[in-house]
């Protein structure tokens, strides 16, 4: 379920967008002035929320983008096996297996974590 649709000129650094059906976070952006024919261009760099790959695009300012619904939830780490963590949600006690990203440190059994549900895909974000 998409939260809303925005124009390219409305995005800001830190905004999450759906590009090719995958959530990306805008890291850099520049908006050019309107030209002779009246259209501004937006150049932005976005990082894939799950794989960390960078995508650079230049698009007209009137193009539309979908902003994904991000549900931030808390859980507790039950066990760790290699780079996967078994997590129990703090509200509904659902068990999940999530990969531990390289930039997330301090994940140990029994620790409380925050994970994000972005359009049905779950991402371990940080240790609380």
C-alpha positions as CSV (number, residue, x, y, z in Angstrom):
1,X,0.0,0.0,0.0
2,X,1.6,3.3,-1.1
3,X,1.3,6.2,1.3
4,X,1.2,8.9,-1.3
5,X,2.4,10.1,-4.7
6,X,4.7,13.2,-5.0
7,X,6.2,15.2,-7.8
8,X,10.0,14.9,-8.4
9,X,10.5,18.5,-7.3
10,X,8.8,17.7,-3.9
11,X,11.3,15.1,-2.9
12,X,14.0,15.9,-0.3
13,X,17.2,14.3,1.0
14,X,16.1,11.4,3.2
15,X,12.8,10.8,1.4
16,X,12.0,7.1,0.6
17,X,10.7,6.4,-3.0
18,X,9.6,3.3,-4.8
19,X,11.9,2.8,-7.9
20,X,11.1,-0.3,-9.9
21,X,9.0,-1.6,-7.1
22,X,11.8,-1.4,-4.5
23,X,12.3,1.2,-1.7
24,X,15.1,3.6,-2.2
25,X,16.3,6.5,0.0
26,X,17.3,9.8,-1.6
27,X,20.9,10.7,-0.6
28,X,21.6,13.7,-2.9
29,X,19.5,15.8,-5.2
30,X,19.7,18.9,-7.4
31,X,16.9,20.8,-9.1
32,X,17.8,22.8,-12.2
33,X,16.0,26.0,-13.1
34,X,13.3,25.9,-15.7
35,X,14.6,26.1,-19.2
36,X,13.5,27.7,-22.4
37,X,10.6,25.3,-22.7
38,X,9.5,25.6,-19.0
39,X,10.6,22.2,-17.5
40,X,12.9,21.8,-14.5
41,X,15.1,18.8,-14.3
42,X,15.8,16.8,-11.1
43,X,19.0,14.9,-10.7
44,X,19.1,12.6,-7.7
45,X,21.1,9.7,-6.2
46,X,19.1,7.0,-4.3
47,X,20.3,4.0,-2.2
48,X,18.4,0.8,-2.3
49,X,17.1,0.2,1.3
50,X,17.8,-3.5,1.2
51,X,20.9,-4.1,-1.0
52,X,22.6,-0.7,-0.6
53,X,23.1,-0.2,-4.4
54,X,23.2,3.3,-5.7
55,X,20.9,4.5,-8.5
56,X,21.4,7.9,-10.2
57,X,18.6,9.4,-12.3
58,X,17.8,12.6,-14.2
59,X,14.1,13.2,-14.7
60,X,11.7,16.0,-15.5
61,X,10.4,17.8,-12.4
62,X,6.8,17.0,-13.1
63,X,7.4,13.2,-13.0
64,X,5.5,11.4,-10.2
65,X,7.0,9.0,-7.6
66,X,5.3,6.7,-5.1
67,X,6.3,7.1,-1.4
68,X,6.1,3.7,0.4
69,X,4.4,3.1,3.7
70,X,7.0,2.4,6.3
71,X,5.9,0.7,9.5
72,X,8.5,1.0,12.2
73,X,8.2,-1.9,14.8
74,X,10.2,-3.2,17.8
75,X,11.2,-6.7,18.5
76,X,13.6,-8.9,20.5
77,X,16.3,-11.1,19.1
78,X,15.7,-14.8,20.0
79,X,18.7,-16.3,18.3
80,X,21.4,-15.6,15.7
81,X,22.7,-18.0,13.1
82,X,25.4,-16.7,10.8
83,X,24.0,-13.4,9.4
84,X,20.4,-14.2,10.2
85,X,18.5,-13.1,13.3
86,X,15.4,-14.8,14.6
87,X,13.2,-12.0,16.0
88,X,10.0,-11.9,18.0
89,X,7.7,-8.9,17.4
90,X,7.0,-7.0,20.7
91,X,3.3,-6.3,19.9
92,X,1.9,-9.4,18.2
93,X,4.6,-11.9,19.2
94,X,5.2,-13.0,15.5
95,X,8.5,-14.7,14.8
96,X,10.6,-13.4,11.9
97,X,13.9,-14.3,10.3
98,X,15.7,-11.2,9.1
99,X,19.2,-10.8,7.7
100,X,21.6,-8.7,9.7
101,X,22.9,-5.8,7.6
102,X,26.7,-5.0,7.7
103,X,26.0,-1.5,9.1
104,X,23.9,-2.8,12.0
105,X,26.2,-3.5,15.0
106,X,25.6,-4.9,18.5
107,X,23.0,-7.5,17.6
108,X,23.1,-10.2,20.3
109,X,20.6,-12.7,21.6
110,X,18.1,-11.0,23.9
111,X,18.7,-7.5,22.6
112,X,15.9,-5.2,21.6
113,X,15.9,-4.0,18.0
114,X,13.9,-1.8,15.6
115,X,12.9,-3.3,12.3
116,X,11.0,-1.7,9.4
117,X,8.2,-3.2,7.3
118,X,8.5,-1.4,3.9
119,X,5.7,-2.5,1.6
120,X,5.7,-6.1,3.0
121,X,9.5,-6.5,3.0
122,X,11.2,-6.4,6.4
123,X,14.5,-4.8,7.2
124,X,16.5,-4.9,10.5
125,X,17.4,-1.3,11.1
126,X,19.1,-0.8,14.5
127,X,19.7,-2.0,18.1
128,X,17.7,-0.1,20.7
